[in-house]
Amino acid sequence: MTSLKLLQALVTKNGSFTKILLKREYYCLIINRLNRLQLKNSSAQHQIKFNPYDNLNIHKSSMFKQFSTSNNQAEIDFEQACNETLESLCEYFEQIVEDNPHLENPDILFSDGVLTIQLGEPYGTYVINRQTPNKQIWLSSPISGPKRYDFNGTKWIYKHDGVSLHELLTSELSKEYSFNVDFSKCIFSGTFSN
């Protein structure tokens, strides 16, 4: 196995090793050691000299692509979880409005990562929106005020009290407003199988 192939195998198998290789000194050191091993193990007629500076930019560029892909994957996972959560909440709020004809002028609007639920007087307005830079969902509640929720892989949690977004909505709408609701039916509530 040539030193280049061995290096490529190490890079693809170990992400933290790739980070170290981004520094030219480590890259050259490893290549030189690999070459010395290769020279010892091969006959004099098959020795290959390898310049560690050849194609360095190509290797760096492929390593950066690998890192940016993993960062983009985290972004994509967040966006997907967030969008599915907001769409599910929107659908459930629409059902709540249908089931409660006594609500005066209710309005539900979901656009560009912002879900606005106007339940009319005396209930007020909920705003639930995506915050991509923070990887959070923010809630503005007419009862409990503003809260920021982090995704733990199964549900959206408010770090200060450990209560999930779906638990809070269920509690507020059922206790304060006496609606018959259960937000655990929604996606990423922690109890719904996604």
C-alpha positions as CSV (number, residue, x, y, z in Angstrom):
1,M,0.0,0.0,0.0
2,T,1.5,3.4,-1.0
3,S,1.9,6.0,1.6
4,L,-0.7,8.2,-0.1
5,K,-3.3,5.4,0.0
6,L,-2.5,4.6,3.6
7,L,-2.9,8.3,4.5
8,Q,-6.2,8.5,2.6
9,A,-7.5,5.4,4.5
10,L,-6.5,7.0,7.8
11,V,-8.2,10.3,6.8
12,T,-11.5,8.7,5.9
13,K,-11.6,6.5,9.0
14,N,-10.7,9.1,11.6
15,G,-12.2,12.6,11.6
16,S,-10.0,13.9,14.4
17,F,-6.9,12.7,12.6
18,T,-8.0,14.7,9.6
19,K,-8.0,17.9,11.7
20,I,-4.4,17.3,12.7
21,L,-3.4,16.8,9.1
22,L,-4.7,20.2,8.2
23,K,-1.4,21.6,9.6
24,R,1.3,21.3,7.0
25,E,4.0,20.2,9.6
26,Y,2.1,17.2,10.8
27,Y,1.1,16.3,7.3
28,C,4.8,16.3,6.2
29,L,6.0,14.5,9.2
30,I,3.5,11.6,8.7
31,I,4.3,11.3,5.0
32,N,8.0,11.2,5.7
33,R,7.5,8.5,8.3
34,L,5.3,6.5,6.0
35,N,7.9,6.9,3.2
36,R,10.7,5.7,5.5
37,L,8.6,2.6,6.4
38,Q,7.8,2.0,2.8
39,L,11.5,2.3,1.8
40,K,12.5,-0.2,4.4
41,N,9.9,-2.7,3.3
42,S,10.4,-2.5,-0.4
43,S,13.4,-3.4,-2.6
44,A,15.7,-0.6,-3.9
45,Q,14.4,-0.9,-7.4
46,H,10.8,-0.3,-6.4
47,Q,11.4,2.6,-4.1
48,I,9.2,5.6,-4.7
49,K,10.0,9.0,-3.5
50,F,7.1,11.1,-2.5
51,N,7.1,14.8,-2.1
52,P,4.8,15.7,0.8
53,Y,4.1,19.1,-0.7
54,D,2.7,17.7,-4.0
55,N,-1.1,17.9,-4.1
56,L,-1.3,19.4,-0.6
57,N,-4.0,21.8,-1.7
58,I,-6.0,18.9,-3.1
59,H,-5.8,17.0,0.1
60,K,-6.7,20.1,2.2
61,S,-9.6,20.9,0.0
62,S,-11.0,17.4,0.3
63,M,-10.5,17.5,4.1
64,F,-12.3,20.8,4.3
65,K,-15.2,19.4,2.2
66,Q,-15.5,16.5,4.7
67,F,-15.6,18.9,7.6
68,S,-18.1,21.3,6.0
69,T,-20.3,18.3,5.0
70,S,-20.5,17.2,8.7
71,N,-21.3,20.8,9.8
72,N,-23.9,21.0,7.0
73,Q,-25.4,17.7,8.1
74,A,-26.0,19.1,11.6
75,E,-27.6,22.2,10.0
76,I,-29.8,19.9,7.8
77,D,-30.8,17.7,10.8
78,F,-31.7,20.8,12.8
79,E,-33.7,22.3,9.9
80,Q,-35.5,19.1,9.3
81,A,-36.4,18.5,13.0
82,C,-37.5,22.2,13.3
83,N,-39.6,22.2,10.2
84,E,-41.3,18.9,11.1
85,T,-42.0,20.2,14.6
86,L,-43.5,23.5,13.4
87,E,-45.6,21.8,10.7
88,S,-46.9,19.2,13.2
89,L,-47.8,22.0,15.7
90,C,-49.5,24.0,13.0
91,E,-51.7,21.0,12.0
92,Y,-52.5,20.4,15.7
93,F,-53.4,24.0,16.4
94,E,-55.7,24.0,13.3
95,Q,-57.4,20.9,14.8
96,I,-57.8,22.7,18.1
97,V,-59.4,25.7,16.3
98,E,-61.8,23.4,14.5
99,D,-62.7,21.6,17.7
100,N,-63.4,24.9,19.5
101,P,-66.0,26.9,17.5
102,H,-66.4,29.4,20.4
103,L,-63.1,31.0,19.6
104,E,-63.6,34.5,18.2
105,N,-61.6,35.2,15.0
106,P,-58.8,32.6,15.5
107,D,-56.0,32.8,13.0
108,I,-53.1,30.4,12.4
109,L,-50.2,31.4,10.1
110,F,-47.1,29.4,9.3
111,S,-44.6,31.0,7.1
112,D,-40.8,31.0,6.7
113,G,-40.1,29.2,10.0
114,V,-42.6,31.3,12.1
115,L,-45.8,29.9,13.4
116,T,-48.3,32.5,14.7
117,I,-51.4,31.3,16.6
118,Q,-54.0,34.0,17.3
119,L,-56.7,32.5,19.5
120,G,-58.6,35.7,19.9
121,E,-59.8,37.3,23.1
122,P,-59.2,36.5,26.0
123,Y,-56.6,33.9,25.0
124,G,-54.0,35.9,23.2
125,T,-51.3,35.0,20.7
126,Y,-48.6,32.4,20.6
127,V,-45.6,32.8,18.4
128,I,-43.3,29.8,17.8
129,N,-40.3,30.3,15.6
130,R,-37.1,28.8,14.3
131,Q,-33.8,30.4,15.4
132,T,-31.2,28.8,13.0
133,P,-28.1,30.6,14.4
134,N,-28.8,29.3,17.9
135,K,-30.3,26.0,16.7
136,Q,-33.3,26.6,18.9
137,I,-37.1,27.1,18.7
138,W,-38.3,30.2,20.5
139,L,-41.7,30.5,22.0
140,S,-43.6,33.6,23.0
141,S,-46.5,32.7,25.1
142,P,-49.3,35.0,26.4
143,I,-49.1,33.2,29.7
144,S,-45.5,32.2,30.4
145,G,-43.7,34.7,28.2
146,P,-40.6,34.0,26.1
147,K,-38.7,30.7,26.2
148,R,-35.9,29.1,24.2
149,Y,-36.0,25.4,23.4
150,D,-33.0,23.2,22.5
151,F,-33.4,20.0,20.6
152,N,-32.1,16.8,22.4
153,G,-32.8,14.4,19.6
154,T,-36.3,13.5,20.6
155,K,-37.9,16.7,22.0
156,W,-37.4,20.4,22.5
157,I,-36.4,21.2,26.0
158,Y,-36.2,24.5,28.0
159,K,-32.9,24.2,29.9
160,H,-34.0,26.3,32.9
161,D,-36.8,24.1,34.0
162,G,-36.5,20.9,31.9
163,V,-40.0,21.2,30.6
164,S,-40.5,20.4,26.9
165,L,-42.2,22.7,24.4
166,H,-45.1,20.2,23.9
167,E,-45.5,19.8,27.7
168,L,-45.8,23.5,28.2
169,L,-48.3,24.0,25.4
170,T,-50.4,21.1,26.8
171,S,-50.3,22.5,30.3
172,E,-51.1,26.1,29.4
173,L,-53.9,25.4,26.9
174,S,-55.6,22.7,29.1
175,K,-55.2,24.3,32.5
176,E,-55.4,28.0,31.8
177,Y,-57.8,27.8,28.9
178,S,-59.6,24.5,29.6
179,F,-59.0,23.2,26.1
180,N,-59.0,19.4,25.6
181,V,-55.5,19.1,24.2
182,D,-52.6,16.7,24.2
183,F,-49.5,17.9,22.3
184,S,-47.7,14.6,22.9
185,K,-49.4,13.5,19.7
186,C,-47.2,15.9,17.7
187,I,-43.8,15.1,16.2
188,F,-40.8,15.5,18.4
189,S,-42.8,15.7,21.6
190,G,-40.6,13.0,23.1
191,T,-43.5,10.4,23.1
192,F,-44.5,10.2,19.5
193,S,-42.5,7.7,17.4
194,N,-41.0,9.7,14.6
